[in-house]
């Protein structure tokens, strides 16, 4: 009997040993999984650091290793996509954003970034669909609203553009580009005071951007604030002394103010910076015409037309100059060419033509 009891006790001890060994194996396995996740997170964080330091290849390698440790790592796919985008590898970026979205369909930024990559590939229709999806998840997403506004602006639907730029600003109060572009849409709607206010806002948040001052000057000019326009163009030039457009625009204000010598000086500076600036040549010709420097003006319109053979206003102005030089035949030819190019105003000069 004792032998039987002893045998049973041994079996029980062996069974306990088996159970204990199985439990111990589970614990060890759990620790291994936990260690893999910790390692994946470490690789991921190092990938973020490498990207911020401009080490793109290293960042891609680290994100890839993180994914190999944790294949459901949606943020690693997302950020690897951002690095591919930064390297202009748009197809690879889209592949990574697709995977990030598959793993987390509520990642609004992944839809937005995928839309940007598609837009860079020229697939604007699908890009817009991604921006719309972004807004379904996050209606306040500033960048998605901004690019939808840009799309409507380019399609000349300025009312809708204003609406989306406004939403972009609501999502990001210091969004200088959105203020600038909303101002541009308002200018197209002839809301010049609204445009001026928005350009001031853009400058408030980005005061060293010459473009914003140039645009402000153009809105002020439309709003008949010539002195304000001169100041804005001058500020743009002080920020960017090689800004040919700002010189041309300031010259146009001087022309409007009948300060023709100052206008010629600015148009000449614009041409010095940008050798083939047809608009500046034509504008300088107009200012010289006012000073009765007809031969010099003729040379400038000739140059403008040489640069741009379809420049209707240059033909009209050259026709006016030729009339003053008693070349009526040449004048009529130029006015008719201007009309052919869509400059209807040229018709008022053709009364002397036969």
Buried (B, 14 or more C-beta within 10 A) or exposed (E): EEEEEEEEEEEEEEEEEEEEEEEEEEEEEEEEEEEEEEBBBBBBEBBBEBBEEEBBEBBBBBBBBBBBBBEEBBBBBBBBBBBBBEBEBBEBBBBBBBBBBEBBEEBBBBBBBBBBBBBBBEBEEBBBBBBEBBBEBBEEBBBBBBBBBBBBBEEEBBEBBBBBBBBBBBBBEEBBBBBBBBBBBBBBBEBBEBBBBBBBBBBEBBEEBBBBBBBBBBBBBBBEBBEBBBBBBBBBBEBBEEBBBBBBBBBBBBBEBEBBEBBBBBBBBBBEBBEEBBBBBBBBBBBBBBEEBBEBBBBBBBBBBEBBEEBBBBBBBBBBBBBEBEBBEBBBBBBBBBBEBEBEEBEEBBEEEE
